[in-house]
Amino acid sequence: MGAQINIADASVYPASIELHDKVVNMIATMWNAPEPANGGKYYAGAGTVGSTEGCLLAGLALKFRWREWYKEKHGLSDQQVLGVRPNLVISSIYQAAWEKFFRFFDVEAKVVKPNLVRDKMAVNAHNLVSLCDEKTIAVVGILGNHYNGMYDPIWEIDEEIEKLNAEKGWQIGIHVDGASGGFIAPFQEMSGKGTPAPYDFRLKNVLTMSGSGHKFGESICGTGWVVFRQREGLASHEATTVTYLGGSSDSLTLNFSRPASGPYVQFYKLLRLGQEGYMNKVENQMGVTSYLRHFLSNLKHPSGKPRFQILDGGDTCCLPVVAARLNPELNLHYDDIDLQHCLSESHWYVSGYSLGFENPMNDKFEKLCNDVNETTTMFRIVVKSNLTRNLAENLAGNIEKILSVLDDLDAGYESIHSRLAGLAVKDEEDISIQDLREFSDSIGELPSRGLNKSFKSQFIQQSFRKKKQKRSSILAQNIC
């Protein structure tokens, strides 16, 4: 559907362009954007290739807006202001799109680390805004991060930004990254189970908002959306007019030619489900999420202690995501990534990951959150609309069965973990070829390249994965 339609060509496919603009209107209305200026028919926004392009377009609009303000404030010429490097303030729990933005568009990252256990990865609004200066183009609030689904308190960020702008005479705005929550939070609110305060364009300082149509919007892969508060001073910086196609076509996107499939499917789903359909879908997802969360919360280790520590936001201010980690008080010889590998033998994929990242402020590998180190692991279960209660019960049964298998693993498995942890705490320059040789003996593979900056984590992860793959047949025999 729409694969052969080039939605960039308004002169040939005017009906498809109108359909696209209607979808933008629906989403802008869902996010409570102000009415178009001067009685306009359409809101300022665009369909994008996933939420990544939406973030990039929003970031660029905010950068160009800041540039005009900074140039006028300091009396700079167009050429002089190009030599001033701006920054963007964001939580360390950002998605990959923002790393691309920093690299591709020469914007400095200013990163704030949240707390995992106390705040469930929701950023502290005061700490976030305290990093702003007159070179800050915007602050990003994440409406559902990809680690545990928690919403940043965007309403609190707005209050802090309002005070800062009034005090300093600045014009810093907020971008709401709704890659996941853009199609969840509005329907939670409609059902009376939403955030304690607005999170979208109802807030004065929210200037741009983006979302993914294919995560929880039920569209096809590669569907994304970006909406601007207004065209003037934001979308106007990015609008490009093309006349060589036989008419006049305006484009707001990074790429020009692209298929109409995403807008077509999104339009159909919005009409087919409607507000009530999406609200029911989200309520069902949150219900299944709650079941899985309670299941994990009630599991006990043979010692009598809880098996898991729940790390998501619960039934409100959170995506339909269950996030947890194996209880650190148990001092187990396996971790959450082992749990992921074992579950894959039962054809369930539950993401396990360590809480470290390469900090763009100093290019060092650091802990993601203030209160845990970079080797800490956790996992998440994303409850999509096709994860029914019956399937969730099957998943729960497999988790319970697998835990007993992991409890019975021999000392050799524990040894692998100890050696891995020993390498993980070393700096890159301190890891020798001999260290890697000793670790890889059981895998039969030696590194074929030198020890560059990112080599340590890549090699260890690959080696550890292969070690576990060698054990997978043994695990499968125990599990099945």
C-alpha positions as a LaTeX table, in Angstrom:
\begin{tabular}{lrrr}
\hline
Residue & $x$ (\AA) & $y$ (\AA) & $z$ (\AA) \\
\hline
Met1 & 0.00 & 0.00 & 0.00 \\
Gly2 & 1.54 & 3.28 & $-1.14$ \\
Ala3 & 4.92 & 1.71 & $-1.98$ \\
Gln4 & 4.81 & 3.02 & $-5.55$ \\
Ile5 & 3.62 & 6.49 & $-4.56$ \\
Asn6 & 6.33 & 9.15 & $-4.17$ \\
Ile7 & 4.79 & 11.33 & $-1.51$ \\
Ala8 & 7.34 & 14.07 & $-2.21$ \\
Asp9 & 5.67 & 14.81 & $-5.57$ \\
Ala10 & 2.62 & 16.93 & $-4.77$ \\
Ser11 & 1.91 & 17.74 & $-8.40$ \\
Val12 & 1.46 & 14.08 & $-9.39$ \\
Tyr13 & $-0.03$ & 12.75 & $-6.14$ \\
Pro14 & $-2.06$ & 15.61 & $-4.64$ \\
Ala15 & $-4.54$ & 13.25 & $-2.92$ \\
Ser16 & $-1.69$ & 11.46 & $-1.13$ \\
Ile17 & $-0.27$ & 14.78 & 0.04 \\
Glu18 & $-3.68$ & 15.76 & 1.38 \\
Leu19 & $-3.96$ & 12.41 & 3.19 \\
His20 & $-0.51$ & 12.97 & 4.72 \\
Asp21 & $-1.50$ & 16.45 & 5.90 \\
Lys22 & $-4.71$ & 15.09 & 7.44 \\
Val23 & $-2.67$ & 12.60 & 9.46 \\
Val24 & $-0.40$ & 15.43 & 10.65 \\
Asn25 & $-3.55$ & 17.30 & 11.73 \\
Met26 & $-4.85$ & 14.28 & 13.65 \\
Ile27 & $-1.56$ & 13.79 & 15.48 \\
Ala28 & $-1.10$ & 17.51 & 16.16 \\
Thr29 & $-4.61$ & 17.60 & 17.64 \\
Met30 & $-3.83$ & 14.51 & 19.74 \\
Trp31 & $-0.75$ & 16.32 & 21.09 \\
Asn32 & $-2.79$ & 19.53 & 21.69 \\
Ala33 & $-0.84$ & 21.76 & 19.31 \\
Pro34 & $-2.11$ & 25.36 & 18.95 \\
Glu35 & $-4.45$ & 26.03 & 16.04 \\
Pro36 & $-2.64$ & 26.95 & 12.78 \\
Ala37 & $-1.92$ & 30.67 & 12.49 \\
Asn38 & $-4.05$ & 32.98 & 10.37 \\
Gly39 & $-6.83$ & 30.44 & 9.98 \\
Gly40 & $-4.60$ & 27.96 & 8.19 \\
Lys41 & $-5.95$ & 24.57 & 7.23 \\
Tyr42 & $-2.99$ & 22.43 & 8.25 \\
Tyr43 & $-0.70$ & 22.22 & 11.26 \\
Ala44 & 3.08 & 22.49 & 10.85 \\
Gly45 & 4.52 & 18.99 & 10.79 \\
Ala46 & 5.58 & 16.09 & 8.64 \\
Gly47 & 5.68 & 12.35 & 8.26 \\
Thr48 & 9.23 & 11.10 & 8.73 \\
Val49 & 11.27 & 7.95 & 8.32 \\
Gly50 & 10.80 & 6.74 & 11.89 \\
Ser51 & 11.08 & 8.86 & 15.00 \\
Thr52 & 14.82 & 9.32 & 14.34 \\
Glu53 & 14.19 & 11.70 & 11.47 \\
Gly54 & 11.54 & 13.38 & 13.58 \\
Cys55 & 14.11 & 14.08 & 16.31 \\
Leu56 & 16.66 & 15.30 & 13.78 \\
Leu57 & 14.18 & 17.69 & 12.15 \\
Ala58 & 13.03 & 19.05 & 15.50 \\
Gly59 & 16.62 & 19.49 & 16.64 \\
Leu60 & 17.56 & 21.34 & 13.47 \\
Ala61 & 14.57 & 23.67 & 13.70 \\
Leu62 & 15.51 & 24.48 & 17.30 \\
Lys63 & 19.13 & 25.02 & 16.32 \\
Phe64 & 18.20 & 27.44 & 13.51 \\
Arg65 & 15.80 & 29.26 & 15.84 \\
Trp66 & 18.53 & 29.63 & 18.48 \\
Arg67 & 21.02 & 30.85 & 15.85 \\
Glu68 & 18.75 & 33.74 & 14.83 \\
Trp69 & 18.26 & 34.71 & 18.49 \\
Tyr70 & 21.97 & 34.46 & 19.37 \\
Lys71 & 23.02 & 36.42 & 16.28 \\
Glu72 & 20.70 & 39.29 & 17.14 \\
Lys73 & 21.59 & 39.26 & 20.86 \\
His74 & 25.35 & 39.54 & 20.23 \\
Gly75 & 25.24 & 41.59 & 17.03 \\
Leu76 & 26.94 & 38.89 & 14.96 \\
Ser77 & 26.94 & 38.49 & 11.22 \\
Asp78 & 25.58 & 35.40 & 9.49 \\
Gln79 & 29.13 & 34.17 & 9.04 \\
Gln80 & 30.23 & 34.88 & 12.62 \\
Val81 & 27.36 & 33.02 & 14.27 \\
Leu82 & 28.27 & 29.89 & 12.32 \\
Gly83 & 31.44 & 29.70 & 14.42 \\
Val84 & 29.50 & 29.40 & 17.68 \\
Arg85 & 28.77 & 25.83 & 18.70 \\
Pro86 & 25.43 & 25.37 & 20.48 \\
Asn87 & 24.41 & 22.65 & 22.91 \\
Leu88 & 21.39 & 20.53 & 23.75 \\
Val89 & 20.54 & 19.29 & 27.26 \\
Ile90 & 19.18 & 15.78 & 27.68 \\
Ser91 & 19.02 & 12.79 & 30.01 \\
Ser92 & 21.67 & 10.08 & 29.58 \\
Ile93 & 18.76 & 7.71 & 28.81 \\
Tyr94 & 18.44 & 9.17 & 25.30 \\
Gln95 & 17.75 & 7.08 & 22.20 \\
Ala96 & 20.29 & 6.62 & 19.38 \\
Ala97 & 18.69 & 9.37 & 17.29 \\
Trp98 & 20.23 & 12.03 & 19.54 \\
Glu99 & 23.72 & 10.61 & 19.22 \\
Lys100 & 23.29 & 11.01 & 15.48 \\
Phe101 & 22.08 & 14.57 & 15.98 \\
Phe102 & 25.14 & 15.50 & 18.03 \\
Arg103 & 27.52 & 13.99 & 15.48 \\
Phe104 & 25.84 & 14.98 & 12.23 \\
Phe105 & 24.89 & 18.55 & 13.11 \\
Asp106 & 27.77 & 19.65 & 15.33 \\
Val107 & 25.82 & 20.23 & 18.53 \\
Glu108 & 27.40 & 19.67 & 21.93 \\
Ala109 & 25.63 & 17.24 & 24.25 \\
Lys110 & 25.02 & 18.16 & 27.87 \\
Val111 & 23.91 & 15.05 & 29.70 \\
Val112 & 22.27 & 14.53 & 33.09 \\
Lys113 & 22.26 & 11.09 & 34.69 \\
Pro114 & 19.11 & 10.03 & 36.55 \\
Asn115 & 18.81 & 7.57 & 39.43 \\
Leu116 & 17.66 & 4.06 & 38.66 \\
Val117 & 16.32 & 2.78 & 41.98 \\
Arg118 & 14.88 & 5.96 & 43.51 \\
Asp119 & 13.54 & 7.74 & 40.41 \\
Lys120 & 13.17 & 4.80 & 38.01 \\
Met121 & 15.27 & 6.68 & 35.42 \\
Ala122 & 13.05 & 9.79 & 35.35 \\
Val123 & 15.36 & 12.77 & 35.07 \\
Asn124 & 15.40 & 15.46 & 37.76 \\
Ala125 & 14.00 & 18.62 & 36.14 \\
His126 & 16.14 & 21.03 & 38.19 \\
Asn127 & 19.34 & 19.12 & 37.47 \\
Leu128 & 18.50 & 19.03 & 33.77 \\
Val129 & 17.75 & 22.74 & 33.41 \\
Ser130 & 20.74 & 23.74 & 35.56 \\
Leu131 & 23.03 & 22.73 & 32.67 \\
Cys132 & 21.47 & 25.28 & 30.32 \\
Asp133 & 23.31 & 28.39 & 29.17 \\
Glu134 & 22.81 & 30.97 & 26.44 \\
Lys135 & 24.11 & 28.49 & 23.85 \\
Thr136 & 21.43 & 25.92 & 24.68 \\
Ile137 & 19.06 & 25.35 & 21.77 \\
Ala138 & 16.59 & 23.26 & 23.81 \\
Val139 & 16.03 & 20.75 & 26.58 \\
Val140 & 14.70 & 17.31 & 25.66 \\
Gly141 & 12.06 & 15.58 & 27.74 \\
Ile142 & 11.68 & 11.85 & 27.03 \\
Leu143 & 8.09 & 10.59 & 27.02 \\
Gly144 & 8.91 & 6.93 & 27.64 \\
Asn145 & 12.57 & 5.90 & 27.51 \\
His146 & 13.68 & 2.66 & 25.89 \\
Tyr147 & 15.31 & 1.19 & 29.02 \\
Asn148 & 12.33 & 0.99 & 31.37 \\
Gly149 & 9.56 & 3.02 & 29.73 \\
Met150 & 9.50 & 5.79 & 32.36 \\
Tyr151 & 8.29 & 9.29 & 31.44 \\
Asp152 & 10.43 & 12.31 & 32.23 \\
Pro153 & 8.45 & 14.92 & 34.26 \\
Ile154 & 8.06 & 17.26 & 31.29 \\
Trp155 & 5.62 & 19.46 & 33.23 \\
Glu156 & 8.31 & 20.08 & 35.85 \\
Ile157 & 10.91 & 20.74 & 33.15 \\
Asp158 & 8.55 & 23.36 & 31.69 \\
Glu159 & 8.31 & 25.12 & 35.06 \\
Glu160 & 12.08 & 25.21 & 35.44 \\
Ile161 & 12.57 & 26.50 & 31.88 \\
Glu162 & 9.95 & 29.20 & 32.40 \\
Lys163 & 11.78 & 30.48 & 35.50 \\
Leu164 & 15.19 & 30.34 & 33.78 \\
Asn165 & 14.03 & 32.19 & 30.66 \\
Ala166 & 12.39 & 34.90 & 32.77 \\
Glu167 & 15.52 & 35.34 & 34.89 \\
Lys168 & 18.08 & 35.32 & 32.07 \\
Gly169 & 16.11 & 36.72 & 29.15 \\
Trp170 & 16.68 & 33.55 & 27.14 \\
Gln171 & 14.25 & 31.70 & 24.88 \\
Ile172 & 15.12 & 28.04 & 25.49 \\
Gly173 & 12.37 & 25.63 & 24.50 \\
Ile174 & 11.53 & 21.96 & 25.04 \\
His175 & 11.42 & 19.10 & 22.60 \\
Val176 & 9.25 & 16.17 & 23.67 \\
Asp177 & 10.70 & 12.91 & 22.40 \\
Gly178 & 7.55 & 10.81 & 22.20 \\
Ala179 & 9.11 & 8.05 & 20.12 \\
Ser180 & 7.24 & 5.51 & 22.24 \\
Gly181 & 4.92 & 7.53 & 24.47 \\
Gly182 & 3.46 & 9.73 & 21.75 \\
Phe183 & 0.86 & 7.06 & 20.97 \\
Ile184 & 0.47 & 5.85 & 24.57 \\
Ala185 & 0.28 & 8.86 & 26.92 \\
Pro186 & $-2.69$ & 10.56 & 25.16 \\
Phe187 & $-4.84$ & 7.45 & 25.51 \\
Gln188 & $-3.78$ & 6.83 & 29.09 \\
Glu189 & $-5.01$ & 10.35 & 29.78 \\
Met190 & $-8.31$ & 9.71 & 28.00 \\
Ser191 & $-8.92$ & 6.70 & 30.24 \\
Gly192 & $-8.22$ & 8.74 & 33.37 \\
Lys193 & $-4.86$ & 7.09 & 34.07 \\
Gly194 & $-2.52$ & 9.68 & 32.61 \\
Thr195 & 0.32 & 11.83 & 33.87 \\
Pro196 & $-0.30$ & 14.22 & 36.79 \\
Ala197 & 0.08 & 17.24 & 34.49 \\
Pro198 & 0.27 & 18.02 & 30.75 \\
Tyr199 & 3.30 & 16.80 & 28.80 \\
Asp200 & 2.66 & 18.22 & 25.31 \\
Phe201 & 1.92 & 21.52 & 23.53 \\
Arg202 & $-0.36$ & 22.59 & 26.38 \\
Leu203 & 2.90 & 23.54 & 28.08 \\
Lys204 & 4.07 & 26.99 & 27.00 \\
Asn205 & 7.69 & 26.05 & 26.32 \\
Val206 & 7.11 & 22.85 & 24.33 \\
Leu207 & 8.10 & 23.88 & 20.81 \\
Thr208 & 8.41 & 20.55 & 19.01 \\
Met209 & 7.27 & 16.97 & 19.53 \\
Ser210 & 8.06 & 13.77 & 17.67 \\
Gly211 & 6.77 & 10.23 & 17.76 \\
Ser212 & 7.05 & 6.86 & 16.11 \\
Gly213 & 4.08 & 5.50 & 14.20 \\
His214 & 5.41 & 1.97 & 14.12 \\
Lys215 & 6.14 & 1.38 & 17.82 \\
Phe216 & 2.74 & 1.86 & 19.47 \\
Gly217 & 0.97 & 3.75 & 16.67 \\
Glu218 & 0.31 & 0.44 & 14.86 \\
Ser219 & 1.68 & 1.63 & 11.51 \\
Ile220 & 4.36 & $-0.12$ & 9.45 \\
Cys221 & 8.08 & $-0.02$ & 10.18 \\
Gly222 & 9.73 & 3.28 & 9.32 \\
Thr223 & 6.76 & 5.51 & 10.14 \\
Gly224 & 7.43 & 8.61 & 12.21 \\
Trp225 & 5.96 & 12.07 & 12.84 \\
Val226 & 7.13 & 15.49 & 13.93 \\
Val227 & 4.92 & 18.43 & 14.87 \\
Phe228 & 6.05 & 22.06 & 15.36 \\
Arg229 & 4.31 & 24.54 & 17.63 \\
Gln230 & 4.03 & 26.88 & 14.68 \\
Arg231 & 5.51 & 27.27 & 11.24 \\
Glu232 & 7.02 & 30.72 & 11.84 \\
Gly233 & 10.49 & 30.51 & 13.39 \\
Leu234 & 10.53 & 26.70 & 13.50 \\
Ala235 & 9.29 & 24.70 & 10.51 \\
Ser236 & 9.92 & 27.73 & 8.27 \\
His237 & 13.66 & 27.24 & 8.73 \\
Glu238 & 13.46 & 23.81 & 7.12 \\
Ala239 & 10.86 & 24.25 & 4.39 \\
Thr240 & 12.29 & 23.72 & 0.92 \\
Thr241 & 10.23 & 24.50 & $-2.18$ \\
Val242 & 10.76 & 22.50 & $-5.37$ \\
Thr243 & 9.22 & 23.62 & $-8.69$ \\
Tyr244 & 10.85 & 21.35 & $-11.26$ \\
Leu245 & 8.25 & 18.58 & $-10.88$ \\
Gly246 & 5.58 & 20.50 & $-12.71$ \\
Gly247 & 4.22 & 22.36 & $-9.72$ \\
Ser248 & 5.26 & 23.79 & $-6.37$ \\
Ser249 & 6.09 & 21.23 & $-3.65$ \\
Asp250 & 7.15 & 22.08 & $-0.12$ \\
Ser251 & 9.30 & 19.59 & 1.80 \\
Leu252 & 10.19 & 19.66 & 5.50 \\
Thr253 & 12.03 & 16.34 & 5.62 \\
Leu254 & 15.73 & 15.46 & 5.34 \\
Asn255 & 15.16 & 13.16 & 2.41 \\
Phe256 & 12.91 & 14.06 & $-0.51$ \\
Ser257 & 11.59 & 11.01 & $-2.38$ \\
Arg258 & 9.97 & 8.38 & $-0.17$ \\
Pro259 & 7.03 & 6.00 & $-0.38$ \\
Ala260 & 3.60 & 6.90 & 0.95 \\
Ser261 & 3.19 & 3.56 & 2.75 \\
Gly262 & 3.68 & 4.90 & 6.28 \\
Pro263 & 1.15 & 7.74 & 6.04 \\
Tyr264 & $-1.33$ & 5.44 & 4.25 \\
Val265 & $-1.24$ & 2.78 & 6.96 \\
Gln266 & $-1.23$ & 5.36 & 9.76 \\
Phe267 & $-4.28$ & 7.03 & 8.24 \\
Tyr268 & $-6.10$ & 3.69 & 8.03 \\
Lys269 & $-5.26$ & 2.74 & 11.63 \\
Leu270 & $-6.34$ & 6.13 & 13.00 \\
Leu271 & $-9.67$ & 5.84 & 11.20 \\
Arg272 & $-10.15$ & 2.14 & 11.90 \\
Leu273 & $-9.41$ & 2.28 & 15.63 \\
Gly274 & $-10.31$ & 5.86 & 16.46 \\
Gln275 & $-9.81$ & 7.35 & 19.92 \\
Glu276 & $-11.84$ & 4.64 & 21.63 \\
Gly277 & $-10.02$ & 1.84 & 19.83 \\
Tyr278 & $-6.57$ & 3.18 & 20.72 \\
Met279 & $-7.68$ & 3.80 & 24.31 \\
Asn280 & $-8.94$ & 0.22 & 24.65 \\
Lys281 & $-5.75$ & $-1.09$ & 23.08 \\
Val282 & $-3.57$ & 0.83 & 25.53 \\
Glu283 & $-5.71$ & $-0.21$ & 28.51 \\
Asn284 & $-5.34$ & $-3.85$ & 27.48 \\
Gln285 & $-1.56$ & $-3.45$ & 27.09 \\
Met286 & $-1.28$ & $-1.87$ & 30.53 \\
Gly287 & $-3.39$ & $-4.69$ & 31.99 \\
Val288 & $-1.09$ & $-7.37$ & 30.59 \\
Thr289 & 1.89 & $-5.33$ & 31.78 \\
Ser290 & 0.44 & $-5.20$ & 35.27 \\
Tyr291 & $-0.04$ & $-8.98$ & 35.28 \\
Leu292 & 3.60 & $-9.60$ & 34.34 \\
Arg293 & 4.84 & $-7.02$ & 36.85 \\
His294 & 2.92 & $-8.65$ & 39.69 \\
Phe295 & 4.13 & $-12.08$ & 38.60 \\
Leu296 & 7.76 & $-11.00$ & 38.79 \\
Ser297 & 7.18 & $-9.14$ & 42.05 \\
Asn298 & 5.75 & $-12.24$ & 43.73 \\
Leu299 & 8.43 & $-14.72$ & 42.63 \\
Lys300 & 10.59 & $-15.89$ & 45.51 \\
His301 & 14.09 & $-17.36$ & 45.57 \\
Pro302 & 14.62 & $-20.57$ & 47.60 \\
Ser303 & 16.16 & $-18.30$ & 50.25 \\
Gly304 & 12.79 & $-16.61$ & 50.69 \\
Lys305 & 13.95 & $-13.29$ & 49.22 \\
Pro306 & 12.29 & $-11.73$ & 46.15 \\
Arg307 & 13.69 & $-12.94$ & 42.83 \\
Phe308 & 13.44 & $-9.55$ & 41.16 \\
Gln309 & 13.64 & $-5.82$ & 41.83 \\
Ile310 & 11.05 & $-3.94$ & 39.77 \\
Leu311 & 12.53 & $-0.90$ & 37.99 \\
Asp312 & 9.72 & 0.58 & 35.89 \\
Gly313 & 7.24 & 3.30 & 36.73 \\
Gly314 & 4.27 & 1.08 & 37.45 \\
Asp315 & 0.78 & 1.64 & 36.06 \\
Thr316 & 1.11 & 5.40 & 35.45 \\
Cys317 & 3.76 & 7.69 & 33.93 \\
Cys318 & 5.15 & 4.70 & 32.10 \\
Leu319 & 4.87 & 2.80 & 28.84 \\
Pro320 & 3.41 & $-0.74$ & 28.76 \\
Val321 & 6.83 & $-2.02$ & 29.76 \\
Val322 & 7.93 & $-4.23$ & 32.64 \\
Ala323 & 11.52 & $-3.52$ & 33.67 \\
Ala324 & 13.36 & $-5.37$ & 36.40 \\
Arg325 & 16.63 & $-6.90$ & 37.44 \\
Leu326 & 17.56 & $-10.00$ & 39.37 \\
Asn327 & 17.66 & $-9.09$ & 43.04 \\
Pro328 & 21.25 & $-7.97$ & 43.74 \\
Glu329 & 20.91 & $-9.17$ & 47.35 \\
Leu330 & 20.87 & $-12.76$ & 46.09 \\
Asn331 & 24.47 & $-12.58$ & 44.73 \\
Leu332 & 23.59 & $-14.96$ & 41.92 \\
His333 & 26.20 & $-16.44$ & 39.57 \\
Tyr334 & 24.07 & $-15.45$ & 36.55 \\
Asp335 & 22.65 & $-12.12$ & 35.44 \\
Asp336 & 19.81 & $-10.62$ & 33.43 \\
Ile337 & 21.58 & $-11.17$ & 30.12 \\
Asp338 & 21.84 & $-14.88$ & 30.93 \\
Leu339 & 18.09 & $-14.81$ & 31.50 \\
Gln340 & 17.65 & $-13.25$ & 28.05 \\
His341 & 19.72 & $-15.99$ & 26.39 \\
Cys342 & 17.89 & $-18.78$ & 28.18 \\
Leu343 & 14.47 & $-17.35$ & 27.31 \\
Ser344 & 15.46 & $-17.22$ & 23.66 \\
Glu345 & 15.62 & $-21.03$ & 23.75 \\
Ser346 & 11.87 & $-20.94$ & 24.40 \\
His347 & 11.40 & $-18.48$ & 21.50 \\
Trp348 & 10.87 & $-15.51$ & 23.79 \\
Tyr349 & 13.05 & $-12.43$ & 23.32 \\
Val350 & 13.38 & $-10.29$ & 26.42 \\
Ser351 & 16.00 & $-7.55$ & 26.13 \\
Gly352 & 18.77 & $-7.74$ & 28.72 \\
Tyr353 & 21.42 & $-5.01$ & 28.83 \\
Ser354 & 24.12 & $-3.45$ & 30.96 \\
Leu355 & 23.73 & 0.11 & 32.22 \\
Gly356 & 26.75 & 1.76 & 30.65 \\
Phe357 & 27.08 & 4.24 & 27.78 \\
Glu358 & 29.70 & 6.27 & 25.97 \\
Asn359 & 29.26 & 9.75 & 27.38 \\
Pro360 & 29.29 & 12.26 & 24.48 \\
Met361 & 30.56 & 14.95 & 26.87 \\
Asn362 & 33.94 & 13.23 & 27.31 \\
Asp363 & 33.85 & 10.16 & 25.02 \\
Lys364 & 34.34 & 7.85 & 28.01 \\
Phe365 & 32.41 & 4.69 & 28.80 \\
Glu366 & 30.52 & 5.48 & 32.01 \\
Lys367 & 27.62 & 4.36 & 34.13 \\
Leu368 & 24.24 & 5.32 & 32.74 \\
Cys369 & 22.66 & 6.17 & 36.11 \\
Asn370 & 24.08 & 7.79 & 39.23 \\
Asp371 & 23.29 & 4.98 & 41.63 \\
Val372 & 24.57 & 1.88 & 39.78 \\
Asn373 & 27.80 & 1.03 & 37.98 \\
Glu374 & 28.22 & 0.38 & 34.28 \\
Thr375 & 28.31 & $-3.41$ & 34.68 \\
Thr376 & 24.87 & $-3.53$ & 36.33 \\
Thr377 & 22.35 & $-5.41$ & 34.21 \\
Met378 & 18.58 & $-5.32$ & 33.89 \\
Phe379 & 15.92 & $-6.40$ & 31.42 \\
Arg380 & 12.62 & $-5.23$ & 30.00 \\
Ile381 & 9.47 & $-6.82$ & 28.61 \\
Val382 & 7.71 & $-4.63$ & 26.03 \\
Val383 & 4.00 & $-5.40$ & 25.95 \\
Lys384 & 2.86 & $-4.75$ & 22.40 \\
Ser385 & $-0.75$ & $-5.05$ & 21.29 \\
Asn386 & $-0.27$ & $-8.67$ & 20.15 \\
Leu387 & 1.00 & $-9.87$ & 23.54 \\
Thr388 & $-2.22$ & $-11.35$ & 24.94 \\
Arg389 & $-2.84$ & $-12.49$ & 28.51 \\
Asn390 & $-2.54$ & $-16.13$ & 27.41 \\
Leu391 & 0.86 & $-15.45$ & 25.83 \\
Ala392 & 1.94 & $-13.54$ & 28.93 \\
Glu393 & 1.08 & $-16.55$ & 31.06 \\
Asn394 & 3.22 & $-18.71$ & 28.77 \\
Leu395 & 6.10 & $-16.27$ & 29.16 \\
Ala396 & 5.68 & $-16.30$ & 32.94 \\
Gly397 & 5.81 & $-20.08$ & 32.98 \\
Asn398 & 8.99 & $-20.13$ & 30.94 \\
Ile399 & 10.64 & $-17.57$ & 33.22 \\
Glu400 & 9.87 & $-19.68$ & 36.27 \\
Lys401 & 11.22 & $-22.83$ & 34.62 \\
Ile402 & 14.38 & $-21.13$ & 33.40 \\
Leu403 & 15.23 & $-19.67$ & 36.78 \\
Ser404 & 15.45 & $-23.16$ & 38.27 \\
Val405 & 17.80 & $-24.19$ & 35.45 \\
Leu406 & 20.03 & $-21.17$ & 36.02 \\
Asp407 & 20.12 & $-21.87$ & 39.74 \\
Asp408 & 21.59 & $-25.32$ & 38.97 \\
Leu409 & 24.37 & $-24.17$ & 36.61 \\
Asp410 & 27.81 & $-25.43$ & 37.57 \\
Ala411 & 30.83 & $-23.47$ & 38.80 \\
Gly412 & 32.23 & $-23.19$ & 35.27 \\
Tyr413 & 29.51 & $-20.75$ & 34.33 \\
Glu414 & 30.29 & $-18.66$ & 37.39 \\
Ser415 & 33.96 & $-18.64$ & 36.40 \\
Ile416 & 33.16 & $-17.16$ & 33.00 \\
His417 & 31.26 & $-14.34$ & 34.69 \\
Ser418 & 34.11 & $-13.61$ & 37.08 \\
Arg419 & 36.61 & $-13.32$ & 34.25 \\
Leu420 & 34.26 & $-11.16$ & 32.23 \\
Ala421 & 33.73 & $-8.83$ & 35.19 \\
Gly422 & 37.48 & $-8.63$ & 35.68 \\
Leu423 & 37.94 & $-7.37$ & 32.14 \\
Ala424 & 34.97 & $-5.04$ & 32.32 \\
Val425 & 36.40 & $-2.99$ & 35.18 \\
Lys426 & 39.72 & $-2.41$ & 33.40 \\
Asp427 & 40.38 & 0.59 & 31.22 \\
Glu428 & 40.82 & $-0.09$ & 27.52 \\
Glu429 & 44.53 & 0.65 & 27.60 \\
Asp430 & 45.07 & $-1.78$ & 30.49 \\
Ile431 & 43.66 & $-4.81$ & 28.65 \\
Ser432 & 46.39 & $-6.85$ & 27.06 \\
Ile433 & 46.25 & $-9.39$ & 24.27 \\
Gln434 & 47.06 & $-12.00$ & 26.92 \\
Asp435 & 43.95 & $-11.01$ & 28.89 \\
Leu436 & 41.84 & $-11.48$ & 25.80 \\
Arg437 & 43.61 & $-14.72$ & 24.87 \\
Glu438 & 42.90 & $-16.21$ & 28.28 \\
Phe439 & 39.27 & $-15.14$ & 28.11 \\
Ser440 & 38.79 & $-16.50$ & 24.59 \\
Asp441 & 40.50 & $-19.87$ & 25.14 \\
Ser442 & 37.21 & $-21.63$ & 25.67 \\
Ile443 & 35.79 & $-20.08$ & 22.50 \\
Gly444 & 38.74 & $-20.84$ & 20.27 \\
Glu445 & 38.99 & $-17.36$ & 18.82 \\
Leu446 & 41.62 & $-14.63$ & 19.06 \\
Pro447 & 41.11 & $-11.00$ & 18.10 \\
Ser448 & 42.12 & $-10.24$ & 14.53 \\
Arg449 & 42.61 & $-6.52$ & 15.09 \\
Gly450 & 44.25 & $-4.14$ & 17.51 \\
Leu451 & 42.92 & $-2.69$ & 20.71 \\
Asn452 & 41.15 & 0.43 & 19.54 \\
Lys453 & 38.87 & 2.61 & 21.61 \\
Ser454 & 35.69 & 0.53 & 21.34 \\
Phe455 & 37.37 & $-2.84$ & 20.99 \\
Lys456 & 37.13 & $-3.91$ & 24.63 \\
Ser457 & 33.38 & $-3.92$ & 24.96 \\
Gln458 & 32.79 & $-5.26$ & 21.44 \\
Phe459 & 35.17 & $-8.18$ & 21.83 \\
Ile460 & 33.99 & $-9.11$ & 25.31 \\
Gln461 & 30.35 & $-8.97$ & 24.28 \\
Gln462 & 30.99 & $-11.08$ & 21.18 \\
Ser463 & 33.09 & $-13.58$ & 23.07 \\
Phe464 & 30.62 & $-13.87$ & 25.90 \\
Arg465 & 27.80 & $-14.34$ & 23.42 \\
Lys466 & 29.65 & $-17.15$ & 21.69 \\
Lys467 & 30.47 & $-18.77$ & 24.99 \\
Lys468 & 26.80 & $-18.80$ & 25.84 \\
Gln469 & 25.90 & $-20.10$ & 22.40 \\
Lys470 & 28.19 & $-23.09$ & 23.03 \\
Arg471 & 26.21 & $-23.77$ & 26.19 \\
Ser472 & 22.81 & $-23.20$ & 24.57 \\
Ser473 & 22.26 & $-26.84$ & 23.62 \\
Ile474 & 22.89 & $-27.88$ & 27.23 \\
Leu475 & 20.52 & $-25.18$ & 28.49 \\
Ala476 & 17.90 & $-26.20$ & 25.94 \\
Gln477 & 18.02 & $-29.80$ & 27.08 \\
Asn478 & 17.41 & $-28.68$ & 30.67 \\
Ile479 & 14.69 & $-26.22$ & 29.76 \\
Cys480 & 12.66 & $-28.33$ & 27.32 \\
\hline
\end{tabular}
